[in-house]
Amino acid sequence: MNTPPNRRHDLDALRAAAMLLGIVLHASMAYFYMPIWPVQDTQRNDGLGIAFALIHGFRMPVFFVMSGFFTAMLWRKRGLASLLRHRFRRILLPFILGLFTIVPITHFSYFAAATNFTFSVTPDKGKSSSPSEIRRRDVYSAAKTGDVEALKLHLSDGADPNAADSEFGVTALSWAALEGKDEIAELLIEAGADIGAKNLDGATPLHAAAFMGQLEIVKLLLDYGADVTAKTLNGETPLDTAQANWTYTRAIANYLQISFDSKDVKAGRSEVIEILRDRMAQEGHHELITDSKDAYASYEILSRIWNFLTVGEILTHLWFLWYLCWFVAAFALYAAIDDRTGWSRRLHRFALPWSRCLWLIPLTMLPQWFMGAQGKIPHFGPDLSANFLPKPHMLFYYAIFFFFGALYYDSNDETGKVGKRWIFTLPVTLLIVSPIGLTLGWSADPAVPNHIVSVAAQALFAWMMVFSLMGAFRRLVVKGSRVWRYVSDASYWIYLAHLPLIVIAQWLIKPWQLPALLKFSLICVVTTAVLLVTYEYLVRYTPVGTLLNGPRHRHQDAAG
């Protein structure tokens, strides 16, 4: 086997581009429906939502292929011991330090933005309404504000009691439940409002009432036969929503512009939880009680530790470093066996030519099948998981890309067979494969044939984007340059530090009456510029820069 070149500047640049796309990805999340994000701007752009889905569908697969490639390169060039020392310094150590610096700062930015930096939410005293304003209000506005006269007026005129607002997709009855408007809720039900009508996120009025601890409305809905087993698009029952953590609660309240007293909500929730558990037990839904999120809190210490390891986005955006640690450990075993047997050198033929890579599609479909709760939740691409204990299907999914990258290094693709026809495959991927995957993935159709097609399209999309981008960068980044090398070095720092800045920037410009696309562009440009400046003057030639990229010296850069 021929010795591959010392560097692949094209793949180095592609790895940096995948890292920098994280800014684009996170900057877009305030401008389309994403309830888990702490900042939800009133300015929306559905195109950004599509762009987010597409980038999410290929970015990390590309990154892990590159990581596998350079891991194999380091092993072949320097040996296993050198590889492990290098990865300890460049991956594990930054990850550990980030747990005590970047991760807490990121969580603080989430919490601060979700609570508008007030750290408390106080109840709104309400405003009086003039007769003309009453007539201008629609059903859901009257329900939200508790305007009984306006609601009676509209209902008497034949208005639909199931009306939902266009901005949030919340029904009138759910607004009454969220705001604790008992009389409004009863009026709507008597007028024929569907107590099981679902909002945009799949929540029913019972979910809404339980979420805000509205005890009287929960009792009212249960008296009228509300379904205690109803689930949102995320698979949550009303009992689950009554046990939501406070960061999420404040984020949703801020998003929906709901004022509340935290003490009242906590007190109401405790009673709501008991009522819902009793009703579920009466109806024989013991498994749902056991599966509810708060059930873990009553278990022994081992169960609490398990809950900590598997629930919540603890690692935020540093999860990729943790996954790399798992993959390097697995690769060390792979390399140790190979150092004794040499067996892996026979595997490189499965990476080239492209026709032999077709095995990757069905293999990737296996973990892809479990994404989005096996297709029950609208999704495109991989699931999100930032837990200490990775989900098995997520670990398997990214491991496929990582170890393909390692095999690709051994294939010694001097002629650029992978991605050679990128100018054809890239538009086909974006214009044909991605619409199929997006349409079926977002529809969350439970029909098995549709799910199979969706899974196949998403797996095909990821690999076609990987190969197409490898071909494009090989064509466009022919040799190393100062600019690309600098960007490659800076991209690591930029990705590690970008998320808190983006969240704060989104919160700062939220009141600005500018188009969503312009706000998004400003955040991308300003955040990148700030981080490049900090990298040059605060990181590059400091111990932090050495930790991330190895030593850099000003006189060498100037000579270069």
N, C-alpha and C positions, 0 to 999 in steps of 0.2 A: 504493500500500500504506500502510495506517495505521501510525503509529508505536506500537510496543508500549510498555507502561508501563515506568517506570524500574526497578522492582524487581518480582520475583515472589516475595513472601515465602513462599508455599506451597512453591515449588520450592527455595528457599533452605533451608527447614526439612527438606524431603525429602532434600536432599543431606547435611545434617547427620545425619539419622537413618540414612542409609546408612553414613556414616562410623562412627557409634557402634555400629552392629550388628557392627562388627569385634570389639568387646569380647565380645559374646555368642558370636560365632563361635569365637573362639580360647579363650574360657573353657570352652567345652563339650568341647574336643578331648581332654582327659584322661579323659573319662568314657564313652567308647565305643571300639571297636576302631580305632585310628589309629596303626599302628606307627611312622610317621615322626615322631610327636610325642614330644618328650623326656621328658614326664611321663605315665605311664600308671597311673592310680589303680586300686586293686583294687575300688573301688565303681563300678558301671556303671549306665547308664540308656540303654536303646536309644532312648527318646524324644528324648534330646539328640542322638543320631546323626541321627535324622530331621530334627530342627530345624536341625541344621548343614547338611544337604544342601539343604533348602529355602532357607535364607538364602543359602547359597553360590550357589544357582541364579539368584537375582535381584539380590543386593545390588550387585555391581559393574556389571552392566548398568544399574541405576538410576543409580548414581553417574556413569557415563560419559554417559548421556543428559543429566543435569543439567550436567555439565561442558561438553558441547557447546553446550547452551542458553546458558549464561553466557559462553562464549567468543564466540559469535555476538553476544550482547548488547553485550559490550565493544567488539567490532569495529565494529558498526553505530553505537554511541554516540560512540566516541572515535577510530576509525580503526585501521589495521593497525599503525602504528608504536607507538601507545600500548598496543595489545594485546600486542605482543611484549615491550615493556618491563615491563608488568605481569606477564606469565607468567614472565619471567626472574626477577623478584624473588620471586614467590609460589610458583613451582614448581621451576624449575631450580636456583636458589640453595639453597633448603631441601634439595633432593635431594642436591646435592653436599656440603653440610655434614653431612647425615644419613649419607652414606657413611663419614664419618670419626668419627662419634659414635654415632648410634643403631644402625646396622648392626653394628659391632663389639660393642657392649653386648648386643645381641640374640643374636648368635652365642655370646657368652660365657655368657649365661643358658641357652641350649640345652645347651651343653657341660657347664656346672656342674650343671644339673638332671639331665642324663643320667648323670653320674658320681657323683650324690649328694654333690657338692661335696668329694669326696675326691681327685679327679683321678688316681686309680689304682685298679685292681681287683686284689685279691690272692686267691689260691686259697683255697677253703674246705677245711679239714683233714678235714671229715667227722665224723660222729657214729656211735657204736655203736648197735645196735638190739637191743631185747629181743625174745624170742620172740613176745610178745603184739603188739608193734608190727609185726613181720614179717607176721603174719596179717592185720592191719588194712590193710596197704598193698595198693594195686591194682597192675596191671601197669605203667602208665606212671610211677607213683611209684617203684616198685622200679627201673625203668630209669633214671630221673633220678638217683636216689641211688646207683646201682651196687650195690644189694642183691641179690646173686646168689641167696641162699637164698630170699628172698621171691619172686623171679621164678620160680625152679624150682617152688616150692610152688604158685603160681597157675597156671602152665602145666600142671602135673600135674593140677590140678583142672579143666582144660578152659577156662581163661581165654583170651580173644581176644588173640593177640599183636599185633593191629593196633589195639588200644585207643588212643584219644586222650583227653587230658584235656579237661574241659568249659570250663576257664577260658581256655586259650590255643589250643586246637584243635591241639595238637602230638601226633603219634603217639609210641608207646613207642620205636620204632626211631629216630625223629628226636631224642628226648630223649637216648638213648644216644649218638647221633652228636654232639650239641651238647656233652655233658658228657665225651666221650672215654672212654666205658665200653666197651672192646673186647670183653670177655667177654660182657657183656650183649647187645651187638649181635649177636654170633655165635649166642648162645642164641636170640634172637628170630627170626633168619633161619632157623635150623634148625627152629624151631617153626612156621614157615610165614608169618612176617611179610612183608608185601608191600614189597619194596625201593623200589617206585615210588609207594607211598601218599603222598598229598599232605596237607599241613597246611592250616590255615585260609587262609594266605596263598599257597597253591599250591606251597610248597617241598616237596621230597622229602628223604629222609634224606641223600642225597648233597649237596644244597644246605646242609643243616645242618652236616655234617662239614666241607665246604669252607669255610664261613663261619667256623668256629672253628679251622681249621687242624689238624683231627684226621687226621693223615696215615695212620695204620694203619687207621682205619675207612674212609677214602676208598679205600684199596687193597682192603679187604675187600668193600666195596660194588661196586667195579668188577669184582672177581673173580666176583661173583655176577650180573654183567650189568646194573648200574645204568645208566640212560640219561643220558649226558653232555649231551644236548641238551634235557633237560626244562626247562621254564620256569615261573617263578612267575607270579602274577597281574600282576606288574609287568614281565613279559617278561625276567626275568633267568635266565641259565643258572648251573650250579654254578660255572663259571669266573668269572662276574660277581660272585657272592657272595663268592668267595675274595679279591676285590679291592675289597671295600667299604671306604669311608673310615672313619677311626677314630671320628669323631663318631657316625656311624650305628651302628657296631659297638657302641660303649659304650651307646648308647641302647637297642638291641635287647637287649643282655646285661642291662641294668638292668631293662628291661621283663619279661624272662623270669626275672629273678633268678638269673642265671648268674654264678658267680665264675670268674675266669680270670687267668692271668698273661700280660700283653701281650707279653712277650718270647717266650714259648712259642708264642703264637698267630701272631706275625709270622714266626717261624722255620718253623712248620708250614705256614703259608700259602704261603711261597715254594716249598716242595717240592710242595705240593698243586697249585699253579698249573702247574708244569712237567709233572706227571703228567697233569693234565687236558688241557693243550695237546697233549701227545703222543698221548693217546687220541683226542682230537677230530681230530687230523691223520691218525691211522691210519684213522679211520672216514670221512675225507673232508669233515669239517665246517670247512673252512678259513674260510668266510665268518663263522662264529660266533666264531672266534678273532679275526678282524679286527675284528668288531663289539664285542668285549668291552671293557668300560670302560677297563681298564688298557692296552689296546693303544695308546691315544693317547700314553701316557707315553714310548714308544720312538720316537715320530715326531720330526720336526724341530721347531724352535721355533715355526713358524707353526701347526703342528697343536696344540701345547700352548696357544698363545694361543686358538685356536678352541675347544679343550676348556674353557678358562677362561670364555670368553664364552657357551658354550651348555650347560654342565653345572653342576648344583648350584643351590641356592636362595641365590645370592650376595646379592641385594638384599633378602631377607626381605620384610617387608610394605611396603617403600617402592617396590616394583615399579610401583605404580599411578602414581607421580610420573614414572617413566621412560617409561611408556606415554603419559602426557599430553604429555611433551616431543615424542614422535614425532607425536602427533596435532596438536599446535599447529604443528609444522613443516609438516605436510601441509595444515593449515587455512590457513597463511600463503600457500601457493601457490594454494589455492582462492580466498582473499580477494583476492590480487593480480590474478588473472585477472578476478575479478568487478568489481574497482574499475575495470577498463578496459572491460569488456564489459557488465556488469550481467546476465549470463546466469543467475546463480543465483537471481535473484528469481522466475524462472519455475518453479523446482523446488519452492517451498514448497507448491504445491497437492498434492504427493504425501504431505504430512504430515497433511492434513485433507481430508475427514472420516475417521472411523476405517475406513470401508470401503475407502478408498484406501491404507490401511496394510497390507493383506494381503500386499503384495509383500515385506514385511519377513520373513515367516515362511520362505519358500523361500530367501531370501537368507541368513538366519541359519543355515539348515540346512546350507549349504555348509561353513562352518568347524566347525559342531557335529558334522558327520560324522566329523571326524578326532579328536575328543575321546576320551580313554580308549583310545588306540591303535586308533581306528576301531571301538570297541565291544568290544575284546578284554579290556579291563580294566574291572571294575565301577566305574561312576562316575555322577554326576548333575551336570549343569551344566558349566561350563567347566573345562578343565584348570588345574593350578597351574603357574605359570611365573614365576620370579623371577631370570631370567638377564639379562645385559647385552644379549645379542642375542635379542630376542623371537622365539618360534616364529611362523612366518608365519600359521598358522591362528588363533593366539591374537590376534595383532595385527589381523587382518582381522575377527575376531569382535567385539572391543571397538570397533573403528573404526566398525562399522555403528551401534552405539548412540550413539557420540559424534557422528557426522555427522547422525544423525536428530535429535538434540537441537538441532543448529545449524539444520536445516531447520524444526524446530518453532518456533524463535524467529521466523523470518521469516513463519510462517503466521499470527501474531498471533491466537492462540486466545483472544479476549476472552470468549467465551461458555462456554469450558470443554468443548469438544466431545470432546477426548481424555479418556477416563476418566469420562465423564458418568454411565455406568451402573455405576460401581464397586461399588455395594452389591450388585449381582447378579453381576458378573464376578469379584469377589474370592473369594467362596465357591466358585464354579464352578472357579476356578483351583486353589484349595487342596484341594477335595474330589474333583474329577474328573480334572483334567489332571495334577496332581502325582503321584497314585498310579500313573497309567499310566507316566509318565516314570521314577519311582523304581523300579517293579517291573521294567521292561524294562532300565533303565540298570544296575541292580545285578545283574541276572541275567547280564550280559555274554554274551548269546546270540549266537553267531557267525552265525546265520541272517540273511541280508540283509533279508528282510521285517520281521523283528522289530527290526533295527537302524534301519531307515527309520522305523518307528513311534516308536521310542524317540527318535530325533533330532528328529522332528516335534513330539513331546510336550514335549521339553525346550526347543525354540525357542519353541513356543507358550506354555509356562509363563513363560519370561523376559519375553516381550513383554506378556502379559496382566497379569503382576505390575507391570511398569513402568506401563502405562496405568491399572491399578486404583489403584495408590498415588498416581499423579499426580492422579487424580480425588478420592481420599479426602483428600489433603492440601489440595487446592483447596477442598474443602467444609469442612474442619476448621480450616484456618489461613487465615481470611478476610483478615486484615490483619496487618501486622507488630506484634510485641510485644517488649518488653524481654527477656522470657524466651527466646523463640525466637531473637532476634538474638544474645543472649549464648551460647546453646547452639550456634548456627551458628559463632560465632567460636571457641568452646572446642573444638569437635569436631575441628578440624584438629590442634591440639596433643595432644588426648586420643588420637587415632588414632596419631600419630607415636610417642608415648611409651608406649603401653599394653602392648606385647607382652612386653618383659622383665619388667615387673611381674606380668603374668599368669602367666608361666612360673614365676617365683620363688614366687608365692602358691600355685600348684598343688603345687609341691614341698613347701612348708612345711606345708600341711594334709593332705598325702597320708597320714600316719599316723593322722589322726583317723577314728574309726569313726562317720562320719556318712553319711546318704544322699547319693548323688551329686548329686541335684537341690539339696539344701541347700548342699553345697560349691560347686557352680556358682553359685548365687545369691549366696553370700557373696563369691566372687571378683568377680563383676560389680559388686556394690554397693560393696565396699571399694575396688576399683581405680578405679572411676569417681569416687568421693568424693575419693580421694587426688589424682587428676589434676585435678579441678576446683579443689581447694585450691592445687595448684602453679600452675595456670593463673592464678588470681586474684592470687596473691601473688608469683610468681616469673617469670611470662611476660607476662601481658596488657599491662602498662605498661612493658615492657622492650624492648630492641632485638629480642629474639627474637619477641615479640608483634607488633612492627611489621613484621618480616620476613614473618610468617605472614599477618597480617590487615590490615596498615596501622596507622597510629598510632591509639592510643586514649588518652583523657584522663579522669582520674577526675572532674573537675568536670562534663564533658559527660555522663558516665554518670549522675551524681547528678541532673543536671537532667532527663535523659531519664526 
